[in-house]
Amino acid sequence: LLAGLHQDQALVLLVVTHSEALAERFTRKYELVDGTLKPC
């Protein structure tokens, strides 16, 4: 549902997960490395 709203309404959706399968559903991914967000 949230992913659909994200695409339909051009909203920003921030998802924090340990699931690689869930992360693969999104086009932009970052990882936390030594306290800093870095693009994957």
CHARMM internal coordinates of N, CA and C (Angstrom, degrees):
IC EDIT
DIST 1 N 1 CA 1.4608
DIST 1 CA 1 C 1.5272
ANGL 1 N 1 CA 1 C 110.88
DIST 1 C 2 N 1.3356
ANGL 1 CA 1 C 2 N 117.00
DIHE 1 N 1 CA 1 C 2 N -48.74
DIST 2 N 2 CA 1.4657
ANGL 1 C 2 N 2 CA 119.60
DIHE 1 CA 1 C 2 N 2 CA -179.41
DIST 2 CA 2 C 1.5250
ANGL 2 N 2 CA 2 C 111.94
DIHE 1 C 2 N 2 CA 2 C -65.33
DIST 2 C 3 N 1.3184
ANGL 2 CA 2 C 3 N 116.90
DIHE 2 N 2 CA 2 C 3 N -39.41
DIST 3 N 3 CA 1.4648
ANGL 2 C 3 N 3 CA 119.95
DIHE 2 CA 2 C 3 N 3 CA 178.66
DIST 3 CA 3 C 1.5276
ANGL 3 N 3 CA 3 C 110.55
DIHE 2 C 3 N 3 CA 3 C -62.71
DIST 3 C 4 N 1.3247
ANGL 3 CA 3 C 4 N 117.37
DIHE 3 N 3 CA 3 C 4 N -37.41
DIST 4 N 4 CA 1.4585
ANGL 3 C 4 N 4 CA 121.19
DIHE 3 CA 3 C 4 N 4 CA 177.27
DIST 4 CA 4 C 1.5160
ANGL 4 N 4 CA 4 C 111.87
DIHE 3 C 4 N 4 CA 4 C -64.76
DIST 4 C 5 N 1.3205
ANGL 4 CA 4 C 5 N 117.37
DIHE 4 N 4 CA 4 C 5 N -43.30
DIST 5 N 5 CA 1.4666
ANGL 4 C 5 N 5 CA 121.10
DIHE 4 CA 4 C 5 N 5 CA 176.86
DIST 5 CA 5 C 1.5218
ANGL 5 N 5 CA 5 C 110.30
DIHE 4 C 5 N 5 CA 5 C -62.87
DIST 5 C 6 N 1.3048
ANGL 5 CA 5 C 6 N 115.54
DIHE 5 N 5 CA 5 C 6 N -40.04
DIST 6 N 6 CA 1.4651
ANGL 5 C 6 N 6 CA 120.85
DIHE 5 CA 5 C 6 N 6 CA 179.03
DIST 6 CA 6 C 1.5264
ANGL 6 N 6 CA 6 C 110.39
DIHE 5 C 6 N 6 CA 6 C -56.54
DIST 6 C 7 N 1.3097
ANGL 6 CA 6 C 7 N 117.37
DIHE 6 N 6 CA 6 C 7 N -45.65
DIST 7 N 7 CA 1.4631
ANGL 6 C 7 N 7 CA 121.17
DIHE 6 CA 6 C 7 N 7 CA -178.52
DIST 7 CA 7 C 1.5247
ANGL 7 N 7 CA 7 C 112.20
DIHE 6 C 7 N 7 CA 7 C -76.48
DIST 7 C 8 N 1.3131
ANGL 7 CA 7 C 8 N 117.65
DIHE 7 N 7 CA 7 C 8 N -43.29
DIST 8 N 8 CA 1.4640
ANGL 7 C 8 N 8 CA 121.37
DIHE 7 CA 7 C 8 N 8 CA -175.57
DIST 8 CA 8 C 1.5224
ANGL 8 N 8 CA 8 C 113.17
DIHE 7 C 8 N 8 CA 8 C -70.62
DIST 8 C 9 N 1.3164
ANGL 8 CA 8 C 9 N 117.43
DIHE 8 N 8 CA 8 C 9 N -37.47
DIST 9 N 9 CA 1.4590
ANGL 8 C 9 N 9 CA 121.57
DIHE 8 CA 8 C 9 N 9 CA -174.09
DIST 9 CA 9 C 1.5306
ANGL 9 N 9 CA 9 C 113.55
DIHE 8 C 9 N 9 CA 9 C -104.99
DIST 9 C 10 N 1.3223
ANGL 9 CA 9 C 10 N 117.90
DIHE 9 N 9 CA 9 C 10 N 2.63
DIST 10 N 10 CA 1.4682
ANGL 9 C 10 N 10 CA 123.12
DIHE 9 CA 9 C 10 N 10 CA -178.62
DIST 10 CA 10 C 1.5301
ANGL 10 N 10 CA 10 C 110.83
DIHE 9 C 10 N 10 CA 10 C 55.51
DIST 10 C 11 N 1.3345
ANGL 10 CA 10 C 11 N 115.42
DIHE 10 N 10 CA 10 C 11 N 45.67
DIST 11 N 11 CA 1.4596
ANGL 10 C 11 N 11 CA 121.36
DIHE 10 CA 10 C 11 N 11 CA 178.68
DIST 11 CA 11 C 1.5192
ANGL 11 N 11 CA 11 C 110.18
DIHE 10 C 11 N 11 CA 11 C -96.41
DIST 11 C 12 N 1.3255
ANGL 11 CA 11 C 12 N 115.53
DIHE 11 N 11 CA 11 C 12 N 156.39
DIST 12 N 12 CA 1.4612
ANGL 11 C 12 N 12 CA 120.67
DIHE 11 CA 11 C 12 N 12 CA 173.64
DIST 12 CA 12 C 1.5207
ANGL 12 N 12 CA 12 C 107.73
DIHE 11 C 12 N 12 CA 12 C -84.56
DIST 12 C 13 N 1.3199
ANGL 12 CA 12 C 13 N 116.02
DIHE 12 N 12 CA 12 C 13 N 131.95
DIST 13 N 13 CA 1.4595
ANGL 12 C 13 N 13 CA 121.60
DIHE 12 CA 12 C 13 N 13 CA 178.71
DIST 13 CA 13 C 1.5167
ANGL 13 N 13 CA 13 C 107.86
DIHE 12 C 13 N 13 CA 13 C -125.77
DIST 13 C 14 N 1.3139
ANGL 13 CA 13 C 14 N 116.93
DIHE 13 N 13 CA 13 C 14 N 118.89
DIST 14 N 14 CA 1.4591
ANGL 13 C 14 N 14 CA 122.19
DIHE 13 CA 13 C 14 N 14 CA 178.92
DIST 14 CA 14 C 1.5178
ANGL 14 N 14 CA 14 C 108.36
DIHE 13 C 14 N 14 CA 14 C -104.91
DIST 14 C 15 N 1.3350
ANGL 14 CA 14 C 15 N 116.10
DIHE 14 N 14 CA 14 C 15 N 119.25
DIST 15 N 15 CA 1.4575
ANGL 14 C 15 N 15 CA 122.16
DIHE 14 CA 14 C 15 N 15 CA -179.72
DIST 15 CA 15 C 1.5184
ANGL 15 N 15 CA 15 C 107.79
DIHE 14 C 15 N 15 CA 15 C -120.35
DIST 15 C 16 N 1.3196
ANGL 15 CA 15 C 16 N 116.68
DIHE 15 N 15 CA 15 C 16 N 127.06
DIST 16 N 16 CA 1.4624
ANGL 15 C 16 N 16 CA 121.95
DIHE 15 CA 15 C 16 N 16 CA 176.33
DIST 16 CA 16 C 1.5201
ANGL 16 N 16 CA 16 C 106.99
DIHE 15 C 16 N 16 CA 16 C -110.49
DIST 16 C 17 N 1.3430
ANGL 16 CA 16 C 17 N 116.72
DIHE 16 N 16 CA 16 C 17 N 123.18
DIST 17 N 17 CA 1.4563
ANGL 16 C 17 N 17 CA 120.20
DIHE 16 CA 16 C 17 N 17 CA -174.54
DIST 17 CA 17 C 1.5224
ANGL 17 N 17 CA 17 C 111.25
DIHE 16 C 17 N 17 CA 17 C -151.06
DIST 17 C 18 N 1.3085
ANGL 17 CA 17 C 18 N 115.01
DIHE 17 N 17 CA 17 C 18 N 157.64
DIST 18 N 18 CA 1.4620
ANGL 17 C 18 N 18 CA 121.79
DIHE 17 CA 17 C 18 N 18 CA 170.20
DIST 18 CA 18 C 1.5268
ANGL 18 N 18 CA 18 C 109.74
DIHE 17 C 18 N 18 CA 18 C -99.71
DIST 18 C 19 N 1.3254
ANGL 18 CA 18 C 19 N 116.89
DIHE 18 N 18 CA 18 C 19 N -4.06
DIST 19 N 19 CA 1.4624
ANGL 18 C 19 N 19 CA 122.45
DIHE 18 CA 18 C 19 N 19 CA -176.11
DIST 19 CA 19 C 1.5293
ANGL 19 N 19 CA 19 C 110.95
DIHE 18 C 19 N 19 CA 19 C -86.25
DIST 19 C 20 N 1.3225
ANGL 19 CA 19 C 20 N 116.55
DIHE 19 N 19 CA 19 C 20 N 114.01
DIST 20 N 20 CA 1.4618
ANGL 19 C 20 N 20 CA 120.19
DIHE 19 CA 19 C 20 N 20 CA 177.01
DIST 20 CA 20 C 1.5264
ANGL 20 N 20 CA 20 C 110.87
DIHE 19 C 20 N 20 CA 20 C -66.46
DIST 20 C 21 N 1.3273
ANGL 20 CA 20 C 21 N 116.99
DIHE 20 N 20 CA 20 C 21 N -33.45
DIST 21 N 21 CA 1.4691
ANGL 20 C 21 N 21 CA 120.87
DIHE 20 CA 20 C 21 N 21 CA 179.00
DIST 21 CA 21 C 1.5263
ANGL 21 N 21 CA 21 C 110.71
DIHE 20 C 21 N 21 CA 21 C -62.61
DIST 21 C 22 N 1.3139
ANGL 21 CA 21 C 22 N 117.62
DIHE 21 N 21 CA 21 C 22 N -43.15
DIST 22 N 22 CA 1.4625
ANGL 21 C 22 N 22 CA 121.00
DIHE 21 CA 21 C 22 N 22 CA 177.95
DIST 22 CA 22 C 1.5231
ANGL 22 N 22 CA 22 C 110.28
DIHE 21 C 22 N 22 CA 22 C -67.61
DIST 22 C 23 N 1.3083
ANGL 22 CA 22 C 23 N 117.66
DIHE 22 N 22 CA 22 C 23 N -43.18
DIST 23 N 23 CA 1.4672
ANGL 22 C 23 N 23 CA 121.61
DIHE 22 CA 22 C 23 N 23 CA -179.05
DIST 23 CA 23 C 1.5268
ANGL 23 N 23 CA 23 C 111.45
DIHE 22 C 23 N 23 CA 23 C -60.31
DIST 23 C 24 N 1.3113
ANGL 23 CA 23 C 24 N 117.70
DIHE 23 N 23 CA 23 C 24 N -33.78
DIST 24 N 24 CA 1.4647
ANGL 23 C 24 N 24 CA 121.54
DIHE 23 CA 23 C 24 N 24 CA -178.98
DIST 24 CA 24 C 1.5245
ANGL 24 N 24 CA 24 C 112.80
DIHE 23 C 24 N 24 CA 24 C -65.74
DIST 24 C 25 N 1.3189
ANGL 24 CA 24 C 25 N 117.80
DIHE 24 N 24 CA 24 C 25 N -14.99
DIST 25 N 25 CA 1.4699
ANGL 24 C 25 N 25 CA 120.84
DIHE 24 CA 24 C 25 N 25 CA 179.85
DIST 25 CA 25 C 1.5265
ANGL 25 N 25 CA 25 C 112.49
DIHE 24 C 25 N 25 CA 25 C -77.28
DIST 25 C 26 N 1.3212
ANGL 25 CA 25 C 26 N 117.14
DIHE 25 N 25 CA 25 C 26 N -9.11
DIST 26 N 26 CA 1.4619
ANGL 25 C 26 N 26 CA 121.57
DIHE 25 CA 25 C 26 N 26 CA -175.46
DIST 26 CA 26 C 1.5280
ANGL 26 N 26 CA 26 C 110.64
DIHE 25 C 26 N 26 CA 26 C -113.04
DIST 26 C 27 N 1.3225
ANGL 26 CA 26 C 27 N 116.24
DIHE 26 N 26 CA 26 C 27 N 150.82
DIST 27 N 27 CA 1.4603
ANGL 26 C 27 N 27 CA 120.62
DIHE 26 CA 26 C 27 N 27 CA -175.61
DIST 27 CA 27 C 1.5188
ANGL 27 N 27 CA 27 C 112.86
DIHE 26 C 27 N 27 CA 27 C -81.60
DIST 27 C 28 N 1.3115
ANGL 27 CA 27 C 28 N 117.87
DIHE 27 N 27 CA 27 C 28 N -30.68
DIST 28 N 28 CA 1.4575
ANGL 27 C 28 N 28 CA 121.25
DIHE 27 CA 27 C 28 N 28 CA -177.51
DIST 28 CA 28 C 1.5167
ANGL 28 N 28 CA 28 C 109.24
DIHE 27 C 28 N 28 CA 28 C -114.64
DIST 28 C 29 N 1.3295
ANGL 28 CA 28 C 29 N 116.24
DIHE 28 N 28 CA 28 C 29 N 122.83
DIST 29 N 29 CA 1.4632
ANGL 28 C 29 N 29 CA 120.49
DIHE 28 CA 28 C 29 N 29 CA -177.54
DIST 29 CA 29 C 1.5217
ANGL 29 N 29 CA 29 C 110.19
DIHE 28 C 29 N 29 CA 29 C -129.40
DIST 29 C 30 N 1.3312
ANGL 29 CA 29 C 30 N 115.61
DIHE 29 N 29 CA 29 C 30 N 144.77
DIST 30 N 30 CA 1.4596
ANGL 29 C 30 N 30 CA 122.84
DIHE 29 CA 29 C 30 N 30 CA 177.11
DIST 30 CA 30 C 1.5142
ANGL 30 N 30 CA 30 C 108.13
DIHE 29 C 30 N 30 CA 30 C -132.19
DIST 30 C 31 N 1.3251
ANGL 30 CA 30 C 31 N 115.95
DIHE 30 N 30 CA 30 C 31 N 154.79
DIST 31 N 31 CA 1.4582
ANGL 30 C 31 N 31 CA 119.79
DIHE 30 CA 30 C 31 N 31 CA 173.60
DIST 31 CA 31 C 1.5180
ANGL 31 N 31 CA 31 C 108.69
DIHE 30 C 31 N 31 CA 31 C -127.43
DIST 31 C 32 N 1.3157
ANGL 31 CA 31 C 32 N 115.99
DIHE 31 N 31 CA 31 C 32 N 151.40
DIST 32 N 32 CA 1.4564
ANGL 31 C 32 N 32 CA 122.27
DIHE 31 CA 31 C 32 N 32 CA 179.60
DIST 32 CA 32 C 1.5184
ANGL 32 N 32 CA 32 C 107.93
DIHE 31 C 32 N 32 CA 32 C -91.24
DIST 32 C 33 N 1.3339
ANGL 32 CA 32 C 33 N 115.99
DIHE 32 N 32 CA 32 C 33 N 115.21
DIST 33 N 33 CA 1.4607
ANGL 32 C 33 N 33 CA 122.16
DIHE 32 CA 32 C 33 N 33 CA -178.89
DIST 33 CA 33 C 1.5218
ANGL 33 N 33 CA 33 C 108.27
DIHE 32 C 33 N 33 CA 33 C -123.66
DIST 33 C 34 N 1.3144
ANGL 33 CA 33 C 34 N 116.35
DIHE 33 N 33 CA 33 C 34 N 115.39
DIST 34 N 34 CA 1.4710
ANGL 33 C 34 N 34 CA 121.48
DIHE 33 CA 33 C 34 N 34 CA 179.95
DIST 34 CA 34 C 1.5222
ANGL 34 N 34 CA 34 C 112.17
DIHE 33 C 34 N 34 CA 34 C 51.69
DIST 34 C 35 N 1.3377
ANGL 34 CA 34 C 35 N 116.86
DIHE 34 N 34 CA 34 C 35 N 40.72
DIST 35 N 35 CA 1.4597
ANGL 34 C 35 N 35 CA 121.57
DIHE 34 CA 34 C 35 N 35 CA 176.44
DIST 35 CA 35 C 1.5206
ANGL 35 N 35 CA 35 C 114.77
DIHE 34 C 35 N 35 CA 35 C 82.21
DIST 35 C 36 N 1.3338
ANGL 35 CA 35 C 36 N 118.18
DIHE 35 N 35 CA 35 C 36 N 6.77
DIST 36 N 36 CA 1.4601
ANGL 35 C 36 N 36 CA 122.32
DIHE 35 CA 35 C 36 N 36 CA -179.16
DIST 36 CA 36 C 1.5232
ANGL 36 N 36 CA 36 C 109.68
DIHE 35 C 36 N 36 CA 36 C -123.82
DIST 36 C 37 N 1.3471
ANGL 36 CA 36 C 37 N 116.82
DIHE 36 N 36 CA 36 C 37 N 134.26
DIST 37 N 37 CA 1.4632
ANGL 36 C 37 N 37 CA 120.57
DIHE 36 CA 36 C 37 N 37 CA 175.68
DIST 37 CA 37 C 1.5194
ANGL 37 N 37 CA 37 C 109.19
DIHE 36 C 37 N 37 CA 37 C -77.14
DIST 37 C 38 N 1.3330
ANGL 37 CA 37 C 38 N 115.83
DIHE 37 N 37 CA 37 C 38 N 128.57
DIST 38 N 38 CA 1.4667
ANGL 37 C 38 N 38 CA 121.56
DIHE 37 CA 37 C 38 N 38 CA -179.95
DIST 38 CA 38 C 1.5239
ANGL 38 N 38 CA 38 C 108.68
DIHE 37 C 38 N 38 CA 38 C -129.18
DIST 38 C 39 N 1.3457
ANGL 38 CA 38 C 39 N 116.94
DIHE 38 N 38 CA 38 C 39 N 138.99
DIST 39 N 39 CA 1.4664
ANGL 38 C 39 N 39 CA 119.77
DIHE 38 CA 38 C 39 N 39 CA 177.51
DIST 39 CA 39 C 1.5232
ANGL 39 N 39 CA 39 C 111.06
DIHE 38 C 39 N 39 CA 39 C -62.54
DIST 39 C 40 N 1.3199
ANGL 39 CA 39 C 40 N 116.17
DIHE 39 N 39 CA 39 C 40 N 144.91
DIST 40 N 40 CA 1.4723
ANGL 39 C 40 N 40 CA 121.04
DIHE 39 CA 39 C 40 N 40 CA 176.81
DIST 40 CA 40 C 1.5088
ANGL 40 N 40 CA 40 C 109.89
DIHE 39 C 40 N 40 CA 40 C -91.28
END
COOR INIT
IC SEED 1 N 1 CA 1 C
IC BUILD
